[in-house]
Amino acid sequence: MIGVENIIFLIVAALGIGLFVWQIRKIRKNVLMGRDVELADNPSERINKTLLVAFGQQKMFKRMLPAVLHLFVYVGFIVINIEVLEILIDGIFGTHRVLGFVGPLYSGLMALNEILAALVIIACAIFLWRRNVTKVPRLAAGVEMRAWPKMDANIILVIEIVLMLALFVFNIADMKRVMLAGEEVVGAYPISQMFVNVFGDNPGQLYIIAKVGWWFHILGILAFMNYLPSSKHFHIIMAFPNVYYSKLVPKGKMTTNPAITHEIKAMLDPGYQPPAPEVDADGNPVMQRFGAKDVEDLTWKQLMDSYTCTECGRCTSVCPANITGKLLSPRKIVMDTRDRMEEKGEHPAIFAPNHYKEMGVERVETTDEKTLLRGYITPEELWACTSCNACVEACPVNIDQLSTIMDLRRYLVLEESAAPASLNAMFTNIENNGAPWAFPASDRFNWADELYLPSKN
Amino acid sequence: MEENKKLIKVPTMAEMAANGQEPEVLFWVGCAGSFDDRYKRVTRAFVQILEHVGVKYAVLGTEESCTGDPAKRAGNEFLFQMQALTNIEVLNGYNIKTIVTACPHCFNTIKNEYPDLGGNYEVIHHSTFLQQLINEGRVKIQGGGEFKGKRITYHDSCYLGRANDIYEAPRDVLAALDADLVEMKRSRANGLCCGAGGAQMFKEAEPGRKEVNIERTEEALATLGNGDGVIATACPFCMVMMNDGVKNKEQEQNVKVFDIAELIAQAEGLTK
């Protein structure tokens, strides 16, 4: 039964999967540019969180309509993959609907598949409408929503619709051909049933249409898979590890830099022996920046965040700074990190990102510095953050936008002393008076003067 | 006629330690609670409640210093750690085990960030502390007090809410007032920041269309039905921002901003 067609299919599938693996390796390399951080603690809590937030889509349901539509596409993606598996087996071994032997279960699965495929088409059409016609602000506006992110979103939605249509073309033509041949139809196809006559009743023609639908669907999937690493759609893979490795401690807790602790302890106590500094392969001490200037100063988790971002803009739409017209957009911080990482490290096969300057985005006054700070993200954006955690709370895939903002701020202050003047004044007050305001420390207890309690008698 | 009232002598840790005593809780006052004229009234109201229910408490007095929160959020990790390590030395020197504070920023910093630097304490925000006093029947507010039926909306502090998942304690405290509690559209986990966090309190805002506190105040005023009412806060920075917002909207005659401790102290008749 295995013919030339099967061999061609095998080669194409192997090439598609091979190219995908090659791209994943590049992404892995990029993420590993980041600083190491230990995030493997409490596996059971992490698994629970992954089940709820990633598999269960818990945080999506803060907004009902997109959550339900997204659920259709998500469940559709998972269930339809079972048919894709069958397609792979059929393609390699020249079989026809090889999973058909499971009988009624197969019928149920194929019927569910068809219903989901129809829902995916409807959901994607509504998504296209929201992006391009009603122009939902969080999807359509913002300096970071340059030409490419907008096109990327539309490409994804169109491809998904086309893939589902190809599946229907195959199902319809295949069903009609089998019926004409007087054979038993394997599986149930409630949607295709309705359109069973659209391709006429010429068996030869139907055979070709079914073949074209089948090939289009599987080639489309292989191509789409290889598009993912260049796209925001990569979240369908990264959402799971990203939620798994997300923060378990209260959101208000920010990281403590132990190198600074040793320095201060040595200052306060001359007898304090700080641990020996880390050395690289040549025995030279590893110089670590305080805070982050570029992508390698961020942790691998912060870099992973940027590959997980699907640019939905929920973070930006709840950001108090952004709502009131400041330049800061948490989504931009995450997207910039990915762009810079791919500029500095590897970039996937298809697209290289374009820069704000090339896009004529004037409000973001980046410089020519080849660093994340200033080359992409400006101090003006960083200083607008209120550290309120609204972005972190809003993110359906547990990206920690705030940690990146804070690390960039730390670099500005600790390495460049480039805080706004009023903040420097606040630092001086804390140093001199133990309070952010210029009041003498000796007045700290004056509030307790002349304080009374009514007597009960 | 002289009113019947008793002068409160606020006990300091130094005195307690000299007498070989330990308090049940250390009241960490915070910089705003010590220096900001408006927030000093909150500190005083909270102390009146502590005295009224007979909690054995103490303060550090002039030995207290900034937790380092604004420095840390502004990126100055070095100054933060200097403050933290110094404070931890003082706190550990007094063998402090439990801390209560009326500032969510102090609360968050001491509770979450001091342990990495050797400071391990049970830290309670005053909203949770008041909630416990009410639950235990130590604060009764018979008949709801003077806020009965009054329209009150609670503004969530980011460092209490999202940062530490404390949403119900302040609301439970307000429920004891038997008031007409109304929620803003953006509340609890979706609450909108007052605009002061992340060291914004100490600098001018970046260029934009609007100040964050105006956006939030407008929402609060609309929720109160643009009539009389109270915006309840549980954070010194939120209080400043909401007060400024109400003034900016020229509503200070109709709408008052109070901390939950002030509301309880007033309703309990402690501030007369």
Interface residues (C-beta under 8 A of the other chain):
Chain A: K62 V249 P250 K251 G252 K253 M254 T256 N257 I260 T261 E263 I264 K265 L268 F290 G291 V318 P320 A321 I323 T324 G325 K326 L327 L328 E380 W383 A384 C385 T386 S387 C388 N389 A390 V392 E393 M406 R409 R410 Y411 L412 V413 L414 A419 P420 S422 L423 A425 M426 F427 I430 E431 G434 A435 P436 W437 F439 A441 S442 D443 R444 F445 N446 W447 A448 E450 L451 Y452 L453 P454 S455 N457
Chain B: E3 N4 K5 K6 L7 I8 V10 T12 V29 C31 G33 S34 F35 D36 K40 T43 R44 V47 Q48 E51 H52 V59 G61 T62 E64 S65 C66 G68 P70 A71 K72 R73 A74 G75 N76 E77 F78 L79 Q81 M82 Q83 L85 N108 K111 N112 E113 D116 L117 C158 Y159 R162 A163 N164 D165 A189 N190 G191 L192 C193 G195 A196 G197 G198 A199 Q200 M201 F202 K203 E204 A205 E206 P207 G208 R209 K210 E211 V212 I214 E215 R216 G269 L270 K272
